[in-house]
Amino acid sequence: MSADTLTLAQMLIARRSLTPADDDCQKILISRLKEIGFNIESMRHGKVDNLWARRGATQPVICFAGHTDVVPTGPLTQWDSDPFTPTVRDNKLYGRGAADMKTSLAAFITAIERFVHTYPDHKGSIALLITSDEEGVAVEGTVKVVEALKARGELIDYCIVGEPTCTDKLGDTIKNGRRGSLSGNLIIKGIQGHIAYPHLARNPIHLAAPAIAELAQTEWDQGNEYFPPTTWHISNIQGGTGATNVIPGEVNLLFNFRFSTASTVESLKQRFHEILDRHGLDYDLIWELSGKPYLTPKGELADALSAAIKSVTAIEPELSTTGGTSDGRFIADICSQVVEFGPRNATIHKLNEYVEIADIERLSEIYRLTLEQLLKK
């Protein structure tokens, strides 16, 4: 089975599926899934290919979710081998997407195949939700499939997202939640003028400085058992004409909250506006919510996956909510238990991305054992 999972991972890595292109990765998966009785729905939106596949019609539904798209390679001359020619050397499989996350996709398939072979009449249902729009803007991918499922009342009981979660060794980390991401585009207005006549102008940078200092020092919340405190940071600031003798008419700030379940979108917005207003600023502000936080406390899914990991690796995994956003934020809308688990993340998005050969077989076995614990009759 190791060789089978490795072969499938190599087939997927060889596809040049730069986001949002799928480059027929999903066709490879579909051909395998049809052979073991999955019903296939392809949901294309714009340039994005999405796949919803399901075997069974009853609850509980356990879904494996992931993406076929990959990030750009970076300079080809700095790769030790072609990023789309899967290469095995030094007991590692190299290629773009090896860790993020084509190996997980291959492990999904072989784990399901093995489970179905042993338990053809398993209880409940097995599903896959695959997109080619995770590494990009993520507006035509998983979110669209979730909207379609929600509209017809099709819910998921358990979901494993195959994102690379482990840090030092396979099995050390399960992501059982993610922080939300709330961004803002803030324009603080002043009056442009000659720097030698400041009484005829209003410097928006000077006006903004005390508010920025207060925002940077504000404790938005204290976090909770699963999440660190919410953070706020400016990512870009721009103002002025480029001349040294002109007071600018406005200053533009881009900022981002990474927030926990201890805060809400509404509470963060309200407090932010209160600080700006207290400082008497004239401003325009456009908000953009990239994703709400989600959390899966210890329960059936986390316990089953943890037991499978410990059985295969002898490691007791840590539950963690660190890192950026993932498509789990969308799936949580129709699924009460969403976790992420996949290979090590040390080389994701880097040159010479790789996954350990030994981890490929073990990842498939972990997924299979999880299925066994949740769906075996």
Salt bridges, closest charged atoms under 4 A:
ASP4 OD2 - ARG32 NH2 3.03
ASP23 OD1 - ARG15 NH2 3.46
ASP24 OD1 - LYS27 NZ 3.62
GLU41 OE2 - ARG152 NH2 2.65
ASP49 OD1 - ARG44 NH1 2.88
ASP69 OD1 - HIS67 ND1 3.25
ASP80 OD2 - ARG89 NH2 3.77
ASP100 OD1 - HIS67 NE2 3.27
ASP100 OD2 - HIS349 NE2 3.08
GLU113 OE2 - ARG32 NE 2.72
GLU134 OE1 - HIS67 NE2 3.31
GLU135 OE2 - HIS67 NE2 3.80
GLU135 OE2 - HIS349 NE2 3.29
GLU154 OE2 - ARG54 NH1 2.85
GLU154 OE1 - ARG152 NE 2.73
GLU163 OE2 - HIS67 NE2 3.26
GLU214 OE2 - ARG278 NH2 2.15
GLU214 OE1 - HIS279 NE2 2.72
ASP284 OD2 - LYS189 NZ 3.02
GLU316 OE1 - LYS310 NZ 3.14
ASP333 OD2 - LYS150 NZ 2.99
GLU340 OE1 - ARG178 NH2 2.53
GLU353 OE1 - ARG96 NH1 2.70
ASP359 OD1 - ARG362 NH2 2.69
GLU365 OE1 - ARG114 NH2 2.74
GLU365 OE2 - ARG368 NH2 2.79
GLU372 OE1 - ARG368 NH1 3.01
